Structure formats: C-alpha cells, structure tokens
Amino acid sequence: MRAFADTNVTVYAYSDDGEKTAQAIRILEGDVAISTQVVNETVSVLTCKHGFSLGDAHQVATQLLIACERELTEIVAYYCEHASAKVAERFLAEFTRAARLIELS
C-alpha cells in the first residue's frame, strides 16, 4: 500500500537524529508519494532550522523532486485517461512551478 510522506519524514531523512533518521530513510525507500509542497517545506526547514546551505538544500530538493516527478507522471497519466486534461495540466503546472522555485534558490 502506498503511503504519503509528509515534511517530517523528509526532514528526518536528511537530519542526524539516529533511529528517526534511519526510519525516515526506510520509509522514503519504500512505495511512497510526496508532494511539491513537501519539497518546498523541506528546503525551508533544512535551511532555517538545520543550518543547511542553499546549495545543500538544493541537492535535497532535486532528489525529492525526482520522486515527485515519478509520482506526477502517474497522476498525469491517470487524469489523462480518466479525467479532464485540464486537471492533468494543473498538476503539471504545479510541479513545474516548484521546480523553478528550487532552481532560483
């Protein structure tokens, strides 16, 4: 069963918090979905609260966006097949906007 990983999971995966970090990594290696909002929140928390440089946070965001892209591809394919193309375009626009924000930071 696919689970949704929220910001807490992604932040712990890139923290140095022993067992919580190990558990978060295991979760992210499984069949999980993350949103572009989680990517943006993760960058914010890592830079503001965990002292990550923007460059390091950008690398984390890139890794997470790759996971989002896989998820996005499935969502767009579903909506193209089962719903309106307008909804699929909205998901694609959200992903593209988040990717641009990460590149600008």
LINZI-V418668 format. One line per field, one symbol per residue. ss: DSSP state (~ for helix, > for strand, _ for the rest). burial: 1 if it has 9 or more other ideal C-beta (glycine too) atoms within 8 Angstrom, else 0. A space follows every 50 residues. Layout:
ss=???
burial=???
This chain:
ss=__>>__~~~~~~~_____~~~~~~~~~~~__>>__~~~~~~~~~~~~~__ ___~~~~~~~~~~~~~~~~~~~~~~~~~~~~~__~~~~~~~~~~~~~~~~ ~~~~_
burial=00101010111111100001101110110001010101111110111001 01000111011101101110110011011100000011001101101110 11001
